Amino acid sequence: MTVTHIVRMWPNEGDPQLGSFVRSHIAALRDAGIRQRVVVWSGRSDAPLPLDGVQVAAGPSVVPGPKGWNAKVRSVLSLGRPDVLHVHGSGGDSAYLFVRSVMQWGQRVPRVVSEHQYFGSGTLPAGVTWTHRLANARTAVSPFLAERFAQIAPVATVPNCWDAPNPEQIRQPHSGGRRVLHVGDWVDATKGISPLLAAWGIHSALNPLDQLTLVGDGSDRAFLEPLAQQTTNCRWLGRMTPEELESEMGRHDILVVNSPRETFSMVIGQARERGLHVLSTFCGGPESVYPSEGGITYRHGGSDDVPDLATALSQLPVPSGEVAPWTLDEMRPKAVAEQFLALYRRAGAKG
């Protein structure tokens, strides 16, 4: 079986974390023996990082909008007919690709769309709706997201995936204060970093042994970095590769997620498997994926509610307290690849 994937985010040298959730899906299918090629519709000229055993090509650098759709479509159709055409993320360009693929190959190629983007409320964009209508099969990474598209057609929930932690990555109890970790792109409106820093200032004055670590980088760095430098007992480690981040997690006790919206949040599952307690907002996807028990605290205050966040931080378990790690077998690459393969078969894929 040959699968052509169209993605909008893919890791590059400047951002090794970008689109790593899509890359993990494709790597899982590779390990299951599926022949794959990836076309990256990022609109950037950066060379996408290679993935062993998978053909990865940068799509054309075109202006946004319909004027660039023809060039995008040619970058896919010129590769020849696959057994499955799988787009990750939907829009007007992917709807147009589906129409053109039917014109060139007829109905012989199953069309699949996977959703990772946040569509929590409001009217779905026309291109998104038409991509789903034209697809033969649909997936979403969380029940929360799948529900948004169920009105169009049935949607399968296929989660993000990652490998089990190495033993040395598991958190070990220690003396001293609590070690708190935040991971995320530095886009304040979607990750709630400045309210977290304000809450940490309150918390740190009362808990001077506790330490906050920030991992990430992004468009709001010029605004957020000075705030972090002025915050007591706070350090910023910048951007990390997925492998570096997984090891860094094990050196902490608590993961804090202060987002107003999330579709899945891989970092929560990875942290829980390493024995970290998680403090999170109710933000859509995570509470539909991860149960509110055994190491996760969902707080009812919003991402901008600084006093509530400061109070919640002070109530988190001390380092000596044991937090039993989870084992999330359903998130393993093999389990996820099997779900995709079953979906391809049901959609009529040959090969």
Disulfide bonds with the S-S distance in Angstrom:
none
